[in-house]
Amino acid sequence: GTYYHADSAYCEPRPDPAIPIMVGTNGPKALGVTARHADWWNWDGPWEQTYMGPYEILRQHCEAIGRPFEEITLTSGVTVWMPDDPAEFEPTYEHRFYPGQTFHVLGPTPEDVIREVELLVDHGVQHFQAAFADEPTLDRFIRDVVPNLRLHPASV
């Protein structure tokens, strides 16, 4: 692509508070940049399959530069699917924008979704971006998941 460089760009009045920098990555080098510069970090759940590995790498980068890991606000994108028949559930898919990269799905039951979201919360995730496979899943999420979620961390 094309890149631009601006010296002494005018930006007054400056945002107050400053606009937070969010980095969404799982790459080890980019996680180093995240540790040095980001206010927020975003990666996809679920915990064991996709979030835990880069989480630990980010923690190590923070430790190496003396930055408290807790200064970074953790966020996660999750895809949710709760089909009428749980036997139809596919736990992974390939996103059309990221060929060859496997994405994981939370489900197939409300209890499974609650368990995965709470596991992320227990590890410090404070914000979620949720995508739903279909409208019935969204309805189930609102009816069966949201009222039963524990949104404060338990002891990990």
C-alpha positions in Angstrom: 0.0 0.0 0.0 0.8 3.7 0.1 2.2 5.2 3.3 2.2 8.8 4.4 4.4 10.7 6.8 3.5 14.0 8.4 5.8 16.2 10.5 4.3 18.6 13.0 0.7 17.7 12.0 -1.8 20.1 13.6 -4.2 18.4 16.1 -5.8 20.9 18.4 -7.5 20.6 20.7 -5.9 17.3 21.6 -8.3 14.6 22.6 -8.7 14.5 26.4 -8.6 11.8 27.5 -6.2 10.5 24.8 -7.7 8.0 22.4 -6.5 4.5 23.5 -4.4 2.5 21.1 -5.8 -1.0 20.5 -3.7 -3.7 18.8 -5.3 -6.9 17.6 -2.6 -9.5 16.9 -1.3 -12.9 17.8 2.1 -12.5 16.2 5.1 -12.7 18.6 6.8 -9.6 17.1 3.6 -7.6 17.0 2.9 -8.6 20.6 6.2 -6.9 21.5 4.9 -3.7 19.9 1.7 -4.2 21.8 3.6 -4.4 25.1 5.4 -1.2 24.3 2.7 1.0 22.9 -0.9 -0.4 23.2 -3.5 0.5 25.8 -5.8 -2.3 24.7 -5.1 -5.7 23.1 -7.6 -7.8 21.2 -7.5 -11.4 20.1 -10.0 -14.1 19.4 -11.4 -16.6 21.9 -11.8 -19.3 23.0 -9.2 -19.4 25.7 -7.4 -22.7 25.2 -7.5 -22.9 21.5 -6.5 -19.3 20.5 -6.2 -16.8 23.3 -3.9 -18.4 25.8 -0.8 -18.6 23.7 -0.6 -15.0 22.6 -1.7 -13.9 26.1 1.3 -15.6 27.6 3.6 -14.1 25.0 2.2 -10.6 25.6 2.7 -11.1 29.4 6.4 -12.1 28.7 7.0 -9.0 26.6 5.5 -6.8 29.3 7.7 -8.4 31.9 10.8 -8.0 29.7 10.3 -4.3 29.4 9.1 -3.7 33.0 5.5 -2.8 32.1 2.8 -4.1 34.3 0.7 -6.5 32.2 -2.4 -5.2 34.0 -2.0 -1.8 32.4 -3.3 -3.3 29.1 -7.0 -3.7 28.7 -7.8 -7.1 27.3 -10.5 -7.6 24.8 -11.7 -10.6 22.7 -13.6 -11.2 19.6 -15.8 -14.3 19.7 -18.0 -16.1 17.2 -21.0 -17.8 18.7 -23.2 -20.6 17.2 -25.9 -22.5 19.1 -27.7 -24.6 16.5 -31.1 -26.2 17.3 -29.4 -29.5 17.0 -26.0 -29.5 18.8 -24.8 -32.4 16.6 -24.7 -29.9 13.7 -22.2 -27.7 15.5 -18.9 -27.1 13.7 -16.3 -25.8 16.2 -14.0 -24.2 13.5 -14.3 -22.4 10.2 -12.1 -20.7 7.7 -12.8 -17.0 7.4 -13.0 -15.8 3.8 -10.7 -12.8 4.5 -8.0 -15.0 6.1 -7.5 -18.1 3.9 -5.7 -20.9 5.6 -6.4 -19.5 9.1 -8.7 -21.5 11.4 -11.2 -19.6 13.5 -13.0 -21.2 16.5 -16.6 -20.9 17.4 -18.1 -20.8 20.9 -21.0 -23.3 21.4 -23.0 -25.5 20.8 -24.9 -25.0 24.0 -25.5 -21.9 26.2 -23.6 -23.7 29.0 -20.6 -24.1 26.7 -20.7 -20.4 25.7 -21.0 -19.3 29.3 -18.0 -21.5 30.3 -15.8 -20.0 27.6 -16.8 -16.4 28.1 -16.3 -16.7 31.9 -12.9 -18.4 31.3 -11.8 -15.3 29.3 -13.2 -13.0 32.0 -11.3 -14.9 34.6 -8.1 -14.1 32.8 -8.8 -10.4 32.6 -10.8 -9.9 29.4 -13.0 -6.9 30.0 -14.6 -6.3 26.6 -16.0 -8.6 23.9 -17.0 -8.2 20.3 -19.4 -10.9 19.5 -20.5 -12.2 16.1 -23.5 -14.6 15.9 -23.9 -17.3 13.3 -27.6 -16.7 12.8 -30.6 -14.9 14.4 -31.7 -17.9 16.5 -28.2 -18.0 18.1 -28.5 -14.3 18.9 -31.9 -14.9 20.5 -30.5 -17.9 22.5 -27.6 -15.7 23.6 -29.8 -13.0 24.9 -32.3 -15.4 26.5 -30.0 -18.1 27.9 -26.5 -16.8 28.1 -26.5 -13.1 29.1 -28.7 -13.5 32.3 -26.4 -16.3 33.5 -23.0 -14.8 32.8 -20.6 -14.0 35.6 -18.8 -10.9 34.4 -16.4 -10.5 37.3 -13.2 -12.6 37.5 -13.1 -15.6 39.8 -9.8 -16.6 41.3 -7.7 -18.1 38.5 
